[in-house]
Amino acid sequence: MKQNIVVATHHKTGTVWMSTVFKAIARRLGADYVDFWSHYGRLDRVLKTPFILLNHSSIFARHASQLRREDVRILHLIRDPRDVLISAMHYHKKAEEPWLHETIPGNSQASYQQRLNSLATVHEQYLFELEGATGSTIEAMLDWQYDRPNCLELRYEDLWADRSLSVWRQAASFLGFEGSELDVCDKCFWEHSLFGQASRSNRRHARSGEAAQWKSEFTPELAQAFLHRFPDALQMLRYEEDDGWIESLTASPKLQARASTAP
């Protein structure tokens, strides 16, 4: 590895996918794999060349200088915010992550997950999620600095469709892998992709990796609520040129049906 690597993702944009891929790469190439938030307070002492650093929120705070290092290349991954909303809401209803079970102040001593599951309809659950965790995720995608010369911007959708591994190979080359290292990268990517030979743990984690789920899940009402909260997000992230996408939506009875609660 001639470069150190920073992988910056967001919640439900392929974080677990990239984590398993880059852990495998680091293991096979003898690099240190470092989880950003697990080592936040001692990051400067932990990072030893060559390293692969993964940040699942793309918020670097006091460690932003790591992104400006001359020996660092960055891979930043985003996803259509509408699909992030769908994936996150269903995941948060059943996931075991500790923060989902912590009491929300001023919310009748209920946790985030309890509050989400208490809502009567799927539509209401999406609205709650839009104002909650997913809202913060979309804000982080919008706040990212997109003009870094040492950063490759990628979309989850492009990687998901990359059955030939051509997009992935270009990304790996940009990150500084070369020669036989690229073959290792290809093998790790295929082995840990949902469309390849993904591990059972990845398949359990992912509800559905398909792109453009919003086309069958969004109603006009949910779309209007989304635009009220994030009026220009889809244009800023270049997923839409305007708001014409709403015209293709139809009412979905399942969004108005009573929501099922997590076990």
Residue pairs with C-beta under 8 A, 6 or more apart in sequence:
1 29
1 31
1 50
1 176
1 177
1 181
2 176
2 178
3 50
3 71
3 72
3 73
3 175
3 176
4 47
4 49
4 50
4 51
4 52
4 53
4 69
4 71
4 72
4 73
5 22
5 51
5 52
5 53
5 72
5 73
5 74
5 75
5 175
5 176
6 52
6 53
6 54
6 55
6 66
6 67
6 72
6 73
6 74
6 75
7 18
7 22
7 52
7 53
7 54
7 55
7 74
7 75
7 77
8 54
8 55
8 58
8 74
8 75
8 76
8 77
8 144
9 15
9 18
9 54
9 55
9 56
9 57
9 58
9 76
9 77
10 56
10 57
10 58
10 77
10 78
10 79
10 84
10 137
10 140
10 141
11 56
11 57
11 84
11 88
11 133
11 134
11 137
12 79
12 83
12 84
12 87
12 88
12 91
12 134
12 137
13 77
13 78
13 79
13 84
13 137
13 141
13 156
14 77
14 79
14 156
14 159
15 54
15 56
16 202
16 205
16 206
17 192
17 193
17 194
17 202
17 206
17 209
18 54
18 75
18 77
19 35
19 54
19 56
20 192
20 199
20 201
20 202
21 188
21 189
21 192
21 193
22 33
22 52
22 54
22 188
23 33
24 188
24 191
24 192
25 31
25 52
25 184
25 185
25 188
26 32
26 33
26 51
26 52
27 33
28 184
28 188
29 50
29 181
29 184
30 50
31 50
31 51
31 52
32 46
32 47
32 48
32 50
32 51
32 52
33 51
33 52
33 54
34 43
34 46
34 47
34 51
34 52
34 53
34 54
35 54
36 43
36 53
36 54
36 55
36 56
36 60
36 63
37 55
37 56
37 57
39 46
40 63
43 63
43 66
44 63
47 53
47 66
49 71
53 66
57 140
58 76
58 140
58 141
58 144
59 140
60 66
60 67
66 72
67 74
67 148
67 150
67 151
72 150
73 150
73 151
73 152
73 174
73 175
73 176
74 148
74 150
74 151
74 152
75 151
75 152
75 154
75 171
75 174
75 175
76 144
76 151
76 152
76 153
76 154
77 154
77 155
77 156
77 159
78 141
78 144
78 153
78 154
78 155
78 156
78 237
79 155
79 156
79 157
80 155
80 156
80 157
80 211
80 212
80 214
80 234
80 237
80 239
81 134
81 137
81 138
81 141
81 226
81 230
81 233
81 234
81 237
81 239
82 213
82 214
82 218
82 226
82 234
82 239
83 156
83 211
83 212
83 213
83 214
84 134
84 137
84 138
85 126
85 129
85 130
85 134
85 214
85 226
86 126
86 213
86 214
86 217
87 207
87 208
87 213
88 129
88 133
88 134
88 137
89 116
89 125
89 126
89 129
89 134
90 207
91 207
92 100
92 112
92 113
92 116
92 129
92 133
93 113
93 116
93 117
93 125
93 261
93 262
94 113
94 262
94 263
95 113
99 112
100 111
100 112
100 113
101 111
101 112
101 113
102 111
102 112
103 109
103 110
103 111
104 110
104 111
104 112
104 115
107 115
110 118
112 132
112 133
113 262
115 128
116 125
116 128
116 129
116 132
117 125
117 259
117 261
117 262
118 261
119 125
119 128
119 259
120 258
120 259
121 255
121 256
121 257
121 258
121 259
122 254
122 255
122 256
122 257
122 259
123 219
123 221
123 222
123 255
123 256
124 259
125 259
126 222
126 225
126 255
127 222
127 225
129 135
130 225
130 226
130 229
131 229
135 229
135 230
138 230
138 233
141 233
141 237
142 230
142 233
142 236
142 237
146 153
152 171
152 174
152 175
154 167
154 171
156 211
157 211
157 212
158 167
159 167
159 168
160 194
160 195
160 209
160 210
160 211
161 211
162 168
163 195
165 186
165 189
165 190
168 185
168 186
168 189
169 182
169 185
169 186
172 181
172 182
172 185
172 186
172 189
173 182
177 184
177 185
189 196
190 196
190 197
191 197
191 198
191 199
192 198
192 199
192 202
194 202
194 203
194 206
194 209
195 209
215 248
215 249
216 252
217 252
217 255
218 226
218 249
218 252
219 249
219 250
219 251
219 252
219 255
220 246
220 249
220 250
220 251
221 251
221 255
222 255
223 245
223 246
223 249
224 246
227 243
227 246
234 240
234 245
235 241
235 242
